[in-house]
């Protein structure tokens, strides 16, 4: 039922309004109407996403949670508006490597780039660092050893040219390090005499004299057999 209005007439005591009894009946009826109404229909509702602000309703009081500014957060109230601002994010981010340390300033950008044969990639918030260079000797055009190469009793084949300062081991089962090829025994020289001049030369010593300056002298010792 709607709330009843009391007729107060046009002017005071003109006799056109409700009399005192009728007015009081309307007042009592209105109080009964208000008392019968369900006041529990009034409530608060959180809409959207995020943390809820409405907490509960107790009697006729709607209770809301209080916002509290955390670290580097400020609230500013202007008329009917509350502004939330962040004073700053990460103040400084110190990065330490094997060689040095670098501090990233506030609201700065940090770039992680790969060097030679090093690649970087970010997937689902994770940073991956990978090696992109050759992983086998066949892929390296100029391979260099940092230490001794142990073939573990395996053969090294298809060698075009072998250049080394020192070779240790056997060549075809022969130890070439004892310089045995420098002390060759050619056996005896048997002279083949075919003329009287050859006979005289073979029977007598030949004195080439003294060599005082670089020069050459040819001697025919015949055929080596």
C-alpha positions in Angstrom: 0.0 0.0 0.0 1.2 3.5 -0.8 1.9 6.1 1.9 -1.2 8.3 2.6 -0.8 12.0 2.5 -2.5 14.3 5.0 -4.7 17.0 3.5 -3.7 20.2 5.2 -6.2 22.4 3.3 -5.5 25.6 1.4 -4.8 28.0 4.3 -4.8 27.5 8.1 -8.2 26.7 9.7 -10.1 27.0 6.4 -12.0 23.8 7.1 -10.9 22.1 3.9 -8.3 19.8 5.2 -8.4 16.6 7.2 -9.6 16.9 10.7 -7.2 16.0 13.5 -8.6 12.4 13.9 -8.4 11.7 10.2 -4.8 13.0 10.0 -3.7 10.9 13.0 -5.3 7.8 11.3 -3.2 8.4 8.2 -0.1 8.8 10.3 -0.7 5.5 12.1 -1.4 3.7 8.8 1.8 5.1 7.3 3.8 3.8 10.3 2.3 0.4 9.9 3.1 0.4 6.2 6.7 1.3 6.8 7.0 -1.3 9.6 5.8 -4.0 7.3 8.2 -3.2 4.5 11.3 -5.6 4.2 14.3 -3.5 4.9 16.7 -6.4 4.2 16.2 -5.9 0.5 18.9 -3.1 0.6 22.4 -4.5 0.2 25.7 -3.8 -1.4 27.1 -5.5 -4.5 30.6 -5.9 -5.9 30.7 -5.9 -9.7 33.5 -6.4 -12.1 36.8 -8.1 -11.3 39.4 -7.6 -8.5 39.2 -7.3 -4.7 35.7 -6.7 -3.3 35.1 -3.5 -1.4 31.6 -4.2 0.1 31.9 -6.3 3.2 28.5 -6.7 4.9 25.2 -5.1 5.9 24.3 -4.8 9.6 20.9 -3.5 10.3 20.5 -0.3 8.2 24.3 0.1 7.9 26.2 -0.8 4.8 29.8 -1.6 5.7 32.7 -1.3 3.2 36.3 -2.3 3.4 38.9 0.5 3.8 41.6 1.1 1.2 45.1 1.4 2.6 48.0 2.8 0.6 50.9 0.4 0.5 54.6 1.1 -0.2 55.0 3.7 -3.0 51.2 4.1 -3.3 49.3 7.4 -2.5 45.6 8.3 -2.4 44.4 11.7 -3.4 40.8 12.9 -2.7 39.4 15.7 -4.9 35.6 16.2 -4.4 34.0 12.9 -5.3 37.1 11.3 -6.8 39.8 9.3 -5.2 43.0 9.0 -7.3 45.4 6.2 -6.8 49.0 6.8 -7.9 52.2 4.8 -7.7 55.2 6.8 -6.5 57.6 4.4 -8.2 58.2 0.8 -9.1 61.6 -0.9 -8.6 63.9 1.9 -7.4 67.0 0.2 -8.6 67.9 -3.2 -10.0 71.5 -4.3 -9.5 72.9 -6.8 -11.9 76.2 -8.5 -11.1 78.2 -10.4 -13.6 81.6 -12.1 -13.5 83.2 -8.9 -14.7 81.2 -5.9 -13.4 78.0 -4.6 -11.8 75.3 -2.5 -13.5 72.4 -0.7 -11.8 69.1 -0.3 -13.8 67.5 3.1 -12.9 63.8 3.5 -11.9 61.5 2.7 -14.9 64.5 1.8 -16.9 64.7 -0.9 -19.6 67.0 -3.9 -19.3 68.1 -5.5 -22.5 69.7 -9.0 -22.6 71.3 -9.6 -26.0 73.4 -12.5 -27.2 76.9 -12.1 -28.4 78.7 -14.2 -31.0 77.0 -17.6 -31.3 74.7 -16.8 -28.3 71.0 -16.3 -28.7 68.3 -15.1 -26.3 64.6 -15.6 -26.3 61.6 -14.9 -23.9 58.8 -17.5 -23.8 56.0 -17.3 -21.3 57.9 -14.8 -19.1 61.0 -17.0 -19.0 64.4 -15.9 -20.5 66.3 -18.6 -22.4 70.0 -18.3 -23.3 71.2 -20.7 -26.0 74.4 -21.5 -27.9 73.9 -21.2 -31.6 77.5 -21.9 -32.8 78.9 -25.1 -34.3 78.7 -28.1 -32.0 80.9 -30.4 -34.2 84.4 -30.0 -35.6 83.0 -30.5 -39.1 81.0 -27.3 -38.7 83.9 -25.2 -37.6 86.0 -23.8 -40.5 89.0 -23.0 -38.2 89.0 -25.4 -35.3 91.7 -24.8 -32.6 92.6 -27.1 -29.7 93.1 -25.6 -26.3 95.1 -28.7 -25.1 96.3 -32.1 -26.1 94.2 -34.2 -28.3 93.8 -37.8 -27.1 92.6 -40.1 -29.9 92.2 -42.9 -27.4 94.0 -45.5 -29.7 91.8 -44.5 -32.7 93.0 -43.7 -36.2 93.1 -40.3 -37.8 92.5 -40.9 -41.5 92.1 -38.8 -44.7 94.9 -36.4 -43.7 96.0 -34.2 -46.6 99.0 -32.4 -45.1 100.3 -32.9 -41.6 102.3 -29.9 -40.2 104.0 -30.4 -36.8 106.9 -29.1 -34.8 107.5 -32.4 -33.2 106.2 -35.9 -34.1 106.4 -38.5 -31.4 105.8 -42.1 -32.4 106.4 -44.6 -35.2 106.0 -44.1 -38.9 105.0 -47.4 -40.5 106.5 -49.1 -37.5 109.9 -47.3 -37.7 111.1 -44.8 -35.1 112.4 -41.9 -37.3 113.7 -40.0 -34.3 117.1 -41.7 -34.0 118.4 -40.2 -37.2 119.3 -43.6 -38.5 118.9 -42.4 -42.1 121.8 -40.0 -41.5 124.3 -42.8 -41.0 123.9 -44.8 -44.1 126.4 -47.6 -45.0 126.7 -47.6 -48.8 129.2 -50.5 -48.7 132.4 -50.6 -50.7 133.0 -48.5 -53.8 134.5 -50.8 -56.6 136.1 -48.8 -59.3 135.4 -49.7 -62.9 138.8 -49.2 -64.8 138.4 -49.0 -68.6 141.3 -46.8 -69.6 145.0 -46.4 -68.6 144.1 -42.9 -67.2 141.5 -44.5 -65.0 144.1 -47.0 -63.8 146.6 -44.3 -62.9 143.9 -42.3 -61.0 142.8 -45.4 -59.1 146.4 -46.3 -58.2 147.4 -42.9 -57.0 146.0 -40.3 -54.6 144.6 -37.1 -56.1 145.5 -33.9 -54.4 143.0 -31.1 -55.0 145.2 -28.6 -53.3 143.9 -26.1 -50.8 140.4 -24.6 -51.2 140.7 -21.0 -50.1 137.4 -19.8 -51.4 134.1 -21.5 -52.1 134.4 -23.5 -55.3 133.4 -26.8 -56.7 135.5 -29.8 -57.9 134.1 -32.7 -59.8 135.3 -36.3 -59.4 134.1 -39.3 -61.3 134.2 -42.3 -59.1 132.6 -44.6 -61.6 129.3 -46.4 -61.2 128.0 -47.3 -57.8 126.8 -51.0 -57.9 
